[in-house]
Amino acid sequence: ILMEAKTGTILYAKNIHDHLYPASITKILTGLIAIEQCPLDDVVTYSNEAVNSIDWRTDSNIGIKAGEQITVEQSLYGLLVGSANEAANALGEHISGSMEAFAELMNERAAQLGCVDSHFVTTNGIHDENHYTSAYDMALIARAAYQNETFRIIVGTARYTIPPTNKHAEQTDLQNHNEMLYPFQTNKYVYDGCTGGKTGYTNAANSTLVTYAERDGMTLICVVMNTQSPNQWLDSRNLFDYCFD
């Protein structure tokens, strides 16, 4: 789907109501709720469950340890720039007391935004067959998030550093995973006008991608789901070019 951010007008649509697994683009909704619910300087204490309920070998993380304390703002950079699954869990616990209660809040917020195809179970998009959404719903969520200035700043950040903490003597350097914004592994997909976005991947979801781009004062939102890399970059580029033209 390709949506114009200001009006919500849909410029391109294909299978936009199919129920699909989002993977880490889930974190856009988690981040939006966290920004809406918490002062940025709130301190988040990472519980053992938030940290160790993920698979450190395969699930995206930034190495936060049980008992570590960082702010909501730093957690949001971990979530949206570093794609940290443990940050999503910790923010969910900080806001709702448990990840399960936060998932209920996610579903409530999605319904408020007009989502019709979604059921969220996890804070981060780690695979669960009952955790699904659609390209249409993700565009609605992405549009609402982009209306928030704090979200816009964080999601458009190429690099960020979390300073030393109570559990880490060294700083933690983050790099944005969105190849259209920042050459994370290659510069061949960098897109002129890209202002941010969020990547996702699991075996079940395949590659997913939400990207924002702006030209001549017009901002577009592109959502691509269930595709094989590098098609998430190529399809988004082609859709942006088509709609900007």
C-alpha positions in Angstrom: 0.0 0.0 0.0 1.0 3.6 -0.7 -0.7 6.2 1.4 -0.4 10.0 1.4 0.3 11.0 5.0 -1.6 14.2 5.3 -5.0 13.1 4.0 -4.8 9.3 4.2 -5.5 9.0 0.5 -4.5 5.5 -0.8 -2.5 5.9 -4.0 -1.7 2.3 -4.6 -3.2 -0.9 -3.2 -2.7 -4.6 -3.7 -4.1 -7.3 -1.3 -4.2 -4.6 1.4 -6.6 -6.5 3.7 -4.8 -9.9 3.6 -4.0 -11.1 7.1 -0.2 -11.3 7.3 2.5 -11.5 9.9 4.2 -8.1 10.6 7.4 -9.1 12.3 9.2 -6.0 13.7 7.1 -3.4 12.0 4.9 -4.2 15.0 7.2 -1.9 16.9 5.7 1.2 15.3 2.6 0.6 17.3 4.5 -0.2 20.5 6.6 3.0 20.0 3.5 5.1 19.3 1.8 3.9 22.5 4.9 4.4 24.6 5.3 8.0 23.4 1.7 8.7 24.1 1.7 7.1 27.6 5.1 7.9 29.1 7.4 10.9 29.8 10.6 10.4 27.8 12.7 10.8 30.9 10.9 7.9 32.8 13.4 5.3 33.8 12.6 1.7 32.6 14.0 -1.2 34.6 14.5 -4.2 32.3 13.0 -7.3 34.0 14.4 -10.8 33.6 11.3 -11.8 31.6 11.6 -8.8 29.3 15.2 -9.6 28.5 15.3 -13.4 28.6 12.0 -14.3 27.0 13.6 -13.6 23.6 16.1 -15.9 21.8 19.4 -13.9 21.9 20.9 -15.9 19.0 18.2 -15.2 16.5 15.9 -12.4 17.7 17.0 -8.8 17.1 18.4 -7.2 20.3 20.8 -4.6 21.6 22.2 -6.6 24.5 20.4 -5.1 27.4 20.7 -7.1 30.6 18.2 -8.0 33.3 18.1 -5.2 35.9 19.5 -2.6 33.5 18.0 0.9 33.7 17.6 3.3 30.8 15.1 6.0 30.0 11.9 5.6 27.9 13.6 7.8 25.3 16.7 5.6 25.1 14.4 2.5 25.0 12.5 4.1 22.1 15.7 4.5 20.1 16.6 0.9 20.9 13.1 -0.1 19.7 12.9 1.9 16.5 16.5 2.3 15.5 18.1 -0.9 16.9 14.9 -3.0 16.5 15.5 -4.3 20.1 12.9 -6.9 21.0 13.8 -6.6 24.7 13.1 -2.9 24.5 9.6 -3.6 23.2 9.0 -6.0 26.1 10.3 -3.7 28.7 8.3 -0.7 27.5 5.2 -2.9 27.5 5.8 -4.0 31.1 6.6 -0.4 32.1 3.3 0.9 30.7 0.9 -1.9 31.4 2.5 -4.1 34.1 2.9 -7.1 31.8 3.4 -7.8 28.1 0.0 -9.5 27.9 -1.8 -6.5 29.3 0.2 -4.3 26.9 -1.0 -6.4 23.9 -4.6 -5.6 25.0 -3.7 -1.9 24.9 -2.2 -2.4 21.4 -5.4 -3.9 20.1 -7.5 -1.1 21.7 -5.3 1.6 20.1 -5.3 -0.2 16.7 -9.1 -0.3 16.8 -9.2 3.4 17.7 -7.2 4.1 14.6 -9.6 2.2 12.4 -7.7 -1.0 12.0 -9.9 -3.9 10.8 -7.6 -6.8 10.1 -5.3 -6.9 13.1 -4.8 -9.0 16.3 -1.6 -8.2 18.3 -0.2 -10.7 20.8 3.4 -9.6 21.2 5.1 -6.3 21.9 7.7 -6.8 19.2 6.4 -9.0 16.4 8.3 -12.2 17.3 6.3 -14.8 15.5 3.0 -15.9 17.0 0.4 -17.3 14.7 -2.3 -15.2 16.5 -0.3 -12.0 15.9 -1.2 -10.6 12.5 -2.2 -7.4 10.7 -2.6 -6.1 7.1 -0.8 -3.6 4.9 -3.9 -1.4 5.3 -3.8 -1.5 9.1 -0.1 -0.9 9.2 -0.5 2.2 7.0 -3.1 3.6 9.4 -0.8 2.9 12.4 2.2 4.3 10.6 0.3 7.4 9.6 -0.9 8.1 13.2 2.6 7.5 14.5 4.1 10.0 12.0 1.9 12.7 13.2 3.8 12.6 16.4 7.0 14.8 16.3 8.9 12.6 18.8 8.2 9.5 16.7 9.3 11.3 13.5 12.6 12.3 15.0 13.4 8.9 16.4 12.3 6.8 13.4 14.4 9.1 11.1 17.6 8.8 13.1 20.4 7.0 11.3 22.7 6.5 14.3 22.2 6.8 18.1 24.3 6.1 21.2 23.0 4.9 24.5 25.6 6.0 27.2 27.0 3.7 29.8 24.4 2.3 32.3 24.3 0.5 35.6 24.9 -2.8 33.8 27.1 -1.6 30.8 30.5 0.1 31.3 30.6 0.8 27.5 28.2 2.9 25.4 25.8 1.1 23.1 26.0 2.3 19.5 22.8 1.8 17.3 22.5 1.9 13.6 19.2 2.2 11.7 18.3 -1.1 9.9 16.4 0.7 7.1 18.6 0.5 4.0 16.5 3.2 2.4 17.5 5.7 5.1 20.9 4.5 6.2 23.5 2.2 4.5 23.3 -0.4 7.2 24.9 -3.1 5.0 24.9 -1.5 1.6 24.3 1.9 0.1 22.5 0.7 -3.1 19.0 1.0 -1.6 19.4 4.5 -0.1 16.4 6.6 -1.3 16.4 10.3 -1.8 13.7 11.8 0.4 13.4 8.9 2.8 12.6 10.2 6.3 12.5 6.9 8.2 10.7 3.7 8.7 10.8 0.3 10.2 12.1 -3.1 9.0 10.9 -6.5 9.9 11.8 -10.2 9.3 10.9 -13.6 10.5 10.8 -16.9 8.7 7.0 -16.9 8.8 6.5 -13.2 7.9 9.3 -13.0 5.3 10.5 -9.4 4.9 8.2 -6.5 5.9 8.9 -2.8 5.6 7.2 0.5 6.4 8.9 3.5 4.9 8.3 7.3 4.9 9.5 9.6 2.2 9.0 13.3 1.5 9.4 15.4 -1.7 8.1 18.9 -2.4 6.2 19.0 0.9 4.3 15.7 0.3 4.9 12.8 2.6 4.1 9.2 1.5 3.9 6.0 3.5 4.7 2.7 1.9 4.0 -0.7 3.4 5.4 -3.9 1.9 4.7 -7.2 3.5 5.5 -10.9 2.9 8.2 -10.5 0.4 11.7 -11.9 -0.1 14.7 -9.6 0.3 15.8 -7.4 -1.4 12.3 -6.9 -2.8 11.1 -4.9 0.2 13.6 -2.2 -0.8 13.0 -2.5 -4.6 9.2 -2.5 -4.4 9.2 0.5 -2.0 11.5 2.4 -4.3 9.3 1.7 -7.3 6.1 2.6 -5.5 7.5 5.8 -4.2 8.8 6.8 -7.7 5.5 6.0 -9.3 3.5 8.0 -6.8 5.8 11.0 -6.6 5.8 11.1 -10.4 
